[in-house]
Amino acid sequence: MATVAIEINDAGLVIAGAEGVRAIEPGFAVVDGGRVATGREALRAARLKPRHSSNRFWASLDLEPGSGGLAEPLSAAELAFAQLESLWKRFGETGADAVLVVPTHYRAEQLGVLLGLAQECGIAVRAMIDAAAAASARPFPGHQLLYADAGLHRVSAVSLEQGQEVAAGAEQGLASAGLASLTEALARRAAELFVFATRFDPLHRADSEQQLYDRLPEWLERLRTEEEIELALPHGSEEARVRVRREQWLGAAQGFYRAVVRLLAQSRSPGTSAVVQLTDRLAALPGLAVELARLDDVHVETLAPGHAALAALAAELPAGPGRGQVKLLKRLPWRGPPVELRGESVPAAAAAAAASEPAPREAPPTHVVYQGVAYRVGAEGIVVGRAPVDGRRTIVVGEDANGVSREHCEIVLRDGELKLYDLSRYGTFVNEKRVAGETALARSDVIRIGAPGAELLVVAVE
């Protein structure tokens, strides 16, 4: 019996067979006159009918009526069923069973709903496989192995355990950031550029807004290799045109990019080099390679579209669809030989990509100022506290200061960011917000320690 793999990711649901990837469809749904359209058809109408469009149903898989986020009282599960059924009818295979490749962050309730939807579609589910474990086909001895992916509403990093088998470990996620919010930020920035150059606002009308979103992927693809491109949209009987430089536009993406880099840095094990398996959904973003190059001692492996689904088909699976006993596999045998890394931590392909994509971001701060003296901060770091620390550069804020520890906090340049680590019993505050362990510092941030408090100003000296 043939087996088909279906990878669940709302940024692009993948269905693949032995011959390769059959389809990749975005997790969108639009209800029009009682008919539910999904995938690319729904994406092309999402801005034309915003009250009848949803792209959050795969993120929740909620059974509650109205949870689909539409004017119609449909549940998220009903919209997911409509898309899954459509995919299976068009790209499934008569007599085939299926393996479902699922996100690490899915809860047991969501997995149960997904399994029920698949069975309602007539899909004989052979197994469910964790996406990070499925994608990690080869070991990297001597390195920490991470899997980084993005959906429409979440970015995640999963740490893999490497032994006789690969096992999906802890997942850290950004639930407040995803490709949907990034797309909206880039669309707003593109609209601003049109307004500045031509006074034409493509977001003023639904039809021009839809055209803007339709053309975004093409424009972003061109920005991966071109320094400057021309954007064009229909405007009445003519076309509105504006030339934009890469850094002009991609500045809108820097908050998202920095969040991805920070997530990966937080997922690192101290003192080890790391291999980051980066899905095509992230690797395709222009400018991200520049940000990833800031990570210390990291090798980036870019995965091809549909990689997790295809790698799942190469795994040793249970003999056939279980009778009510479908297992979630988070541990799999390796499907390829070990990879020995040599040379630079960032591979030639990623380094070349970074070199071809000038960073549109602001340079990190360089100094902290205390009582009129500017102290340069480098990779060796500087300690702030009540007394000098042997063998370390120290900013001493006064032996009689209240609420100041001997080693209160450390400031260090790491992974291209100026970071502050709280070491105190009493707390360290940045812009009057208490630091929970660590935080990245930006220009003009104010660090306060103690009570009533000693203040340090974060600056950049150019």
C-alpha positions as CSV (number, residue, x, y, z in Angstrom):
1,M,0.0,0.0,0.0
2,A,1.3,3.5,-0.9
3,T,1.8,6.1,1.8
4,V,1.3,9.8,1.5
5,A,2.7,12.4,3.9
6,I,0.7,15.5,4.9
7,E,2.6,18.2,6.8
8,I,0.5,20.5,8.9
9,N,1.8,24.1,8.8
10,D,-0.6,27.0,8.1
11,A,2.1,28.9,6.1
12,G,2.1,26.0,3.7
13,L,0.4,22.6,4.1
14,V,2.5,20.0,2.2
15,I,1.2,16.8,0.6
16,A,3.9,14.5,-0.7
17,G,4.3,11.0,-2.2
18,A,7.1,8.7,-3.2
19,E,7.6,10.8,-6.4
20,G,8.0,14.1,-4.5
21,V,6.0,17.1,-3.3
22,R,2.5,17.1,-4.9
23,A,1.2,20.4,-3.5
24,I,1.9,23.2,-1.0
25,E,-1.1,25.3,0.0
26,P,-1.5,28.2,2.4
27,G,-3.8,27.7,5.4
28,F,-6.5,30.2,4.3
29,A,-10.3,29.9,4.0
30,V,-12.9,32.2,2.6
31,V,-16.7,31.6,2.9
32,D,-18.7,32.9,0.0
33,G,-22.5,32.2,-0.3
34,G,-22.1,29.2,2.0
35,R,-19.2,27.7,0.0
36,V,-15.9,27.3,1.7
37,A,-12.9,28.0,-0.6
38,T,-9.4,27.2,0.8
39,G,-5.7,27.4,-0.1
40,R,-4.6,29.7,-2.9
41,E,-8.1,30.4,-4.1
42,A,-8.9,31.8,-0.6
43,L,-5.6,33.7,-0.4
44,R,-6.4,35.5,-3.6
45,A,-9.7,36.7,-2.0
46,A,-8.6,37.3,1.6
47,R,-8.3,41.1,1.3
48,L,-11.4,41.4,-0.8
49,K,-13.6,39.7,1.8
50,P,-11.8,40.2,5.2
51,R,-15.0,39.5,7.3
52,H,-15.4,36.2,5.5
53,S,-11.7,35.2,5.5
54,S,-9.6,33.3,8.1
55,N,-6.1,32.1,8.4
56,R,-6.0,31.1,12.1
57,F,-8.0,27.9,12.1
58,W,-5.0,25.5,11.9
59,A,-3.4,27.4,14.8
60,S,-6.3,26.6,17.1
61,L,-8.3,23.6,15.7
62,D,-11.1,24.7,18.1
63,L,-14.4,22.8,17.9
64,E,-16.4,25.7,19.4
65,P,-18.9,27.3,16.9
66,G,-17.7,30.7,15.8
67,S,-14.1,29.9,16.6
68,G,-13.2,30.1,12.8
69,G,-13.0,33.9,13.2
70,L,-15.6,34.6,10.4
71,A,-18.9,36.4,10.2
72,E,-20.3,32.9,9.7
73,P,-20.7,30.7,12.9
74,L,-18.2,28.1,11.7
75,S,-15.6,26.5,14.0
76,A,-11.9,26.4,13.3
77,A,-12.1,22.7,13.0
78,E,-14.8,22.9,10.2
79,L,-12.5,25.2,8.2
80,A,-9.5,22.9,8.7
81,F,-11.7,19.9,7.6
82,A,-12.7,21.8,4.4
83,Q,-9.1,22.3,3.5
84,L,-7.9,18.9,4.4
85,E,-10.7,17.2,2.5
86,S,-10.0,19.4,-0.6
87,L,-6.3,18.5,-0.5
88,W,-6.9,14.8,-0.1
89,K,-9.5,14.8,-3.0
90,R,-7.1,16.6,-5.4
91,F,-3.7,15.2,-4.3
92,G,-4.4,12.0,-2.3
93,E,-4.2,8.6,-3.8
94,T,-6.9,5.9,-4.0
95,G,-6.1,3.1,-1.5
96,A,-3.2,5.0,0.1
97,D,-2.8,5.6,3.8
98,A,-1.2,8.7,5.2
99,V,1.3,9.9,7.8
100,L,0.5,13.3,9.4
101,V,3.6,15.5,10.1
102,V,2.6,17.8,13.0
103,P,4.1,20.8,14.7
104,T,5.9,20.1,18.0
105,H,3.7,22.7,19.8
106,Y,0.4,21.0,19.1
107,R,-1.3,19.9,22.3
108,A,-3.0,16.5,22.8
109,E,-6.4,18.1,22.2
110,Q,-5.3,19.5,18.9
111,L,-3.8,16.2,17.8
112,G,-7.0,14.4,18.7
113,V,-9.1,16.9,16.6
114,L,-6.7,16.6,13.7
115,L,-6.9,12.8,13.8
116,G,-10.7,13.0,13.9
117,L,-10.7,15.3,10.9
118,A,-8.5,13.0,8.9
119,Q,-10.7,10.1,9.6
120,E,-13.8,12.1,8.6
121,C,-12.1,12.8,5.2
122,G,-11.6,9.1,4.7
123,I,-7.9,9.2,5.3
124,A,-6.4,6.1,6.8
125,V,-3.8,7.5,9.2
126,R,-0.8,5.3,9.7
127,A,1.0,7.5,12.2
128,M,1.6,11.0,13.3
129,I,5.2,12.3,13.3
130,D,6.7,15.3,15.0
131,A,7.9,17.7,12.3
132,A,11.2,18.4,13.9
133,A,12.0,14.7,14.3
134,A,10.9,14.0,10.7
135,A,13.1,16.7,9.2
136,S,16.2,15.7,11.2
137,A,17.3,12.8,9.0
138,R,21.1,12.9,9.7
139,P,23.1,13.4,12.9
140,F,25.7,16.2,13.4
141,P,28.2,14.7,15.9
142,G,29.7,17.2,18.4
143,H,27.0,19.9,17.7
144,Q,23.7,20.9,19.1
145,L,21.0,20.2,16.6
146,L,18.1,22.7,16.2
147,Y,15.0,22.8,13.9
148,A,13.6,26.3,13.1
149,D,10.3,26.8,11.4
150,A,7.6,29.5,11.0
151,G,3.9,29.3,10.5
152,L,1.5,32.2,9.9
153,H,1.2,32.9,13.6
154,R,4.2,31.3,15.3
155,V,7.9,30.9,15.0
156,S,9.4,27.9,16.8
157,A,12.8,26.4,17.6
158,V,13.1,22.8,18.6
159,S,16.1,21.2,20.2
160,L,16.8,17.6,19.0
161,E,18.4,14.9,21.1
162,Q,21.1,13.0,19.1
163,G,21.8,9.4,20.1
164,Q,21.1,6.1,18.4
165,E,18.0,7.8,17.2
166,V,16.8,11.4,16.8
167,A,14.2,12.7,19.3
168,A,12.3,15.9,19.4
169,G,13.1,17.8,22.6
170,A,11.9,21.1,24.0
171,E,10.3,23.7,21.8
172,Q,10.6,27.4,22.3
173,G,8.1,29.5,20.4
174,L,7.2,33.0,19.6
175,A,3.4,32.9,19.7
176,S,3.1,36.7,19.1
177,A,5.1,36.6,15.8
178,G,4.6,34.7,12.5
179,L,4.7,35.1,8.8
180,A,1.3,36.7,8.7
181,S,2.4,39.6,10.9
182,L,5.6,39.9,8.9
183,T,3.6,40.1,5.6
184,E,1.4,42.8,7.0
185,A,4.3,44.9,8.1
186,L,6.0,44.6,4.7
187,A,2.7,45.4,3.0
188,R,2.2,48.5,5.1
189,R,5.7,49.6,4.3
190,A,5.2,49.1,0.6
191,A,2.0,51.1,0.8
192,E,3.9,53.9,2.5
193,L,6.5,54.0,-0.2
194,F,3.7,54.3,-2.9
195,V,2.1,57.2,-0.9
196,F,5.5,59.0,-0.5
197,A,6.3,58.7,-4.3
198,T,2.9,58.9,-6.0
199,R,0.2,59.8,-3.3
200,F,-1.5,56.6,-4.3
201,D,-2.5,54.5,-1.3
202,P,-3.0,50.9,-2.3
203,L,-4.5,50.1,1.1
204,H,-7.4,52.6,0.6
205,R,-9.4,50.1,-1.6
206,A,-9.9,46.4,-1.2
207,D,-9.0,45.6,-4.8
208,S,-5.7,47.4,-4.8
209,E,-4.9,46.0,-1.4
210,Q,-5.4,42.5,-2.7
211,Q,-3.2,43.2,-5.7
212,L,-0.5,44.5,-3.3
213,Y,-0.6,41.3,-1.3
214,D,-0.7,39.2,-4.4
215,R,2.6,40.7,-5.7
216,L,4.5,40.7,-2.4
217,P,6.0,37.2,-2.9
218,E,7.4,38.2,-6.3
219,W,8.9,41.5,-5.0
220,L,10.5,39.8,-2.0
221,E,12.0,37.1,-4.2
222,R,13.6,39.8,-6.4
223,L,15.0,41.6,-3.3
224,R,17.0,38.5,-2.4
225,T,19.4,39.2,-5.3
226,E,18.7,42.9,-6.3
227,E,19.7,46.0,-4.4
228,E,16.8,48.1,-5.9
229,I,13.6,47.1,-7.6
230,E,10.6,48.8,-9.1
231,L,7.1,48.2,-7.6
232,A,4.1,48.6,-9.9
233,L,0.4,48.5,-9.2
234,P,-2.6,49.3,-11.4
235,H,-4.1,52.7,-10.5
236,G,-7.1,53.7,-12.6
237,S,-6.1,53.5,-16.3
238,E,-2.4,53.8,-15.5
239,E,0.2,52.1,-13.2
240,A,1.6,53.6,-10.1
241,R,5.4,52.9,-9.9
242,V,8.0,53.4,-7.3
243,R,11.6,52.4,-7.1
244,V,12.8,51.2,-3.7
245,R,16.1,50.1,-2.2
246,R,16.4,46.9,-0.3
247,E,17.2,48.6,3.0
248,Q,14.2,51.0,2.6
249,W,11.7,48.2,2.6
250,L,13.3,45.5,4.7
251,G,13.7,47.8,7.7
252,A,10.1,46.8,8.4
253,A,11.2,43.2,8.8
254,Q,13.9,43.8,11.3
255,G,11.8,43.4,14.4
256,F,10.7,40.0,13.2
257,Y,14.3,39.0,12.1
258,R,15.8,40.0,15.5
259,A,13.1,38.0,17.3
260,V,14.1,34.9,15.3
261,V,17.7,35.4,16.0
262,R,17.0,35.9,19.7
263,L,14.8,32.8,19.8
264,L,17.6,30.7,18.3
265,A,20.2,32.3,20.7
266,Q,17.9,31.4,23.7
267,S,17.6,27.8,22.4
268,R,21.4,27.3,22.4
269,S,23.1,25.1,24.9
270,P,26.0,27.1,26.6
271,G,29.5,26.4,25.3
272,T,28.5,24.3,22.2
273,S,28.4,24.9,18.5
274,A,25.0,24.5,16.9
275,V,23.5,23.3,13.6
276,V,20.3,25.1,12.7
277,Q,18.0,23.3,10.3
278,L,16.2,26.2,8.7
279,T,13.0,25.5,6.8
280,D,12.4,27.1,3.4
281,R,9.6,29.2,4.9
282,L,12.3,31.1,6.8
283,A,15.2,30.7,4.4
284,A,13.3,32.4,1.6
285,L,13.0,35.7,3.6
286,P,15.4,38.3,2.1
287,G,17.8,39.7,4.6
288,L,17.4,37.0,7.2
289,A,20.7,35.4,6.3
290,V,22.4,38.7,7.4
291,E,20.8,38.4,10.8
292,L,21.6,34.7,11.2
293,A,25.2,35.4,10.4
294,R,25.4,37.3,13.7
295,L,25.0,34.1,15.7
296,D,28.3,32.8,17.1
297,D,29.5,29.3,16.1
298,V,26.4,28.4,14.2
299,H,26.1,26.3,11.0
300,V,22.9,26.9,9.0
301,E,21.4,24.0,7.0
302,T,18.7,25.2,4.6
303,L,15.9,22.7,4.0
304,A,14.1,22.3,0.7
305,P,10.3,22.9,0.4
306,G,8.5,19.8,1.7
307,H,11.6,18.4,3.3
308,A,9.9,17.2,6.6
309,A,7.1,15.4,4.6
310,L,9.5,13.7,2.3
311,A,11.8,12.7,5.2
312,A,8.9,11.3,7.1
313,L,8.2,8.9,4.2
314,A,11.7,7.7,4.4
315,A,11.3,6.7,8.1
316,E,10.4,3.3,9.4
317,L,6.7,3.5,10.1
318,P,4.2,1.2,11.8
319,A,3.0,-1.6,9.6
320,G,-0.4,-0.1,8.8
321,P,-3.2,2.2,10.0
322,G,-3.9,1.4,13.6
323,R,-7.4,0.5,14.8
324,G,-7.9,3.5,17.0
325,Q,-4.3,3.3,18.1
326,V,-2.5,6.0,16.0
327,K,0.9,6.8,17.6
328,L,2.6,10.1,17.8
329,L,6.3,9.5,16.9
330,K,8.7,12.0,18.4
331,R,11.7,9.6,18.1
332,L,12.9,8.2,14.8
333,P,15.9,6.2,13.4
334,W,18.4,8.2,11.5
335,R,17.9,8.1,7.7
336,G,21.3,9.1,6.6
337,P,25.0,9.0,7.6
338,P,26.5,11.5,10.1
339,V,27.6,14.9,8.8
340,E,31.1,16.0,9.7
341,L,31.4,19.8,9.6
342,R,34.7,21.5,8.9
343,G,35.8,25.1,8.4
344,E,33.6,28.1,9.0
345,S,30.6,27.9,11.3
346,V,28.3,29.6,8.7
347,P,28.4,27.5,5.4
348,A,29.6,29.1,2.2
349,A,26.0,29.3,0.8
350,A,24.8,31.2,3.8
351,A,27.8,33.4,3.9
352,A,27.4,34.2,0.3
353,A,23.7,35.0,0.9
354,A,24.6,37.3,3.8
355,A,27.3,39.1,1.7
356,S,24.7,39.7,-1.1
357,E,22.1,41.1,1.3
358,P,23.4,44.3,3.0
359,A,22.0,44.6,6.5
360,P,19.3,47.3,6.7
361,R,19.4,47.2,10.5
362,E,20.8,49.7,12.9
363,A,24.2,48.8,14.3
364,P,24.2,47.7,18.0
365,P,25.1,50.1,20.8
366,T,28.8,50.2,21.7
367,H,29.1,51.9,25.1
368,V,27.3,52.5,28.4
369,V,27.6,55.9,30.2
370,Y,27.8,56.2,34.0
371,Q,28.4,59.6,35.6
372,G,29.6,61.1,32.4
373,V,32.1,58.4,31.5
374,A,31.5,56.2,28.5
375,Y,32.6,52.5,28.9
376,R,33.1,50.5,25.7
377,V,31.5,47.0,25.8
378,G,32.9,44.1,23.8
379,A,32.8,40.4,23.8
380,E,34.7,40.2,27.1
381,G,31.8,42.0,28.8
382,I,31.7,44.4,31.7
383,V,30.3,43.9,35.2
384,V,28.2,46.5,37.0
385,G,28.1,46.3,40.8
386,R,28.9,47.5,44.3
387,A,32.6,46.6,44.3
388,P,35.4,45.7,41.8
389,V,35.5,42.1,40.6
390,D,38.9,40.4,40.3
391,G,40.0,39.9,36.7
392,R,37.0,41.7,35.2
393,R,36.3,45.2,34.0
394,T,33.8,46.6,36.5
395,I,31.7,49.8,36.7
396,V,31.5,50.4,40.5
397,V,28.3,52.3,41.4
398,G,29.2,53.0,45.1
399,E,29.8,50.7,48.1
400,D,27.0,52.3,50.1
401,A,24.3,52.0,47.3
402,N,21.1,50.4,48.5
403,G,19.8,47.3,46.7
404,V,23.0,46.8,44.7
405,S,24.7,43.4,44.6
406,R,28.5,43.1,44.5
407,E,28.0,41.7,40.9
408,H,24.7,43.2,40.0
409,C,24.5,42.7,36.2
410,E,26.8,42.0,33.2
411,I,26.7,43.7,29.9
412,V,28.3,41.9,26.9
413,L,28.4,41.9,23.1
414,R,27.1,38.5,22.0
415,D,25.6,37.3,18.7
416,G,25.7,40.8,17.3
417,E,23.7,42.3,20.1
418,L,24.5,44.2,23.3
419,K,22.9,42.0,26.0
420,L,22.3,42.5,29.7
421,Y,22.3,39.6,32.2
422,D,20.8,40.2,35.6
423,L,23.0,38.6,38.3
424,S,21.4,40.3,41.4
425,R,19.1,39.5,44.3
426,Y,17.3,42.8,43.9
427,G,16.6,43.2,40.2
428,T,17.8,45.2,37.2
429,F,15.5,47.5,35.3
430,V,15.7,48.6,31.6
431,N,13.5,51.6,30.8
432,E,11.8,50.9,34.2
433,K,10.9,47.3,33.2
434,R,12.5,44.5,35.3
435,V,14.7,42.2,33.3
436,A,13.8,38.5,33.5
437,G,17.2,36.9,33.3
438,E,18.5,38.7,30.1
439,T,17.5,41.3,27.5
440,A,18.9,42.8,24.4
441,L,19.8,46.5,24.7
442,A,19.1,49.3,22.2
443,R,20.4,52.8,21.8
444,S,19.0,55.2,24.4
445,D,18.0,52.5,26.8
446,V,18.3,53.5,30.5
447,I,19.6,50.8,32.9
448,R,18.7,51.3,36.6
449,I,20.0,49.3,39.5
450,G,19.4,49.9,43.2
451,A,17.1,52.3,45.1
452,P,16.6,55.2,44.6
453,G,18.9,53.9,41.8
454,A,22.1,54.4,39.8
455,E,21.4,54.9,36.1
456,L,23.5,54.0,33.0
457,L,22.7,55.2,29.5
458,V,23.2,52.9,26.5
459,V,24.7,54.7,23.5
460,A,26.5,54.1,20.2
461,V,29.8,55.9,19.5
462,E,30.4,56.2,15.8
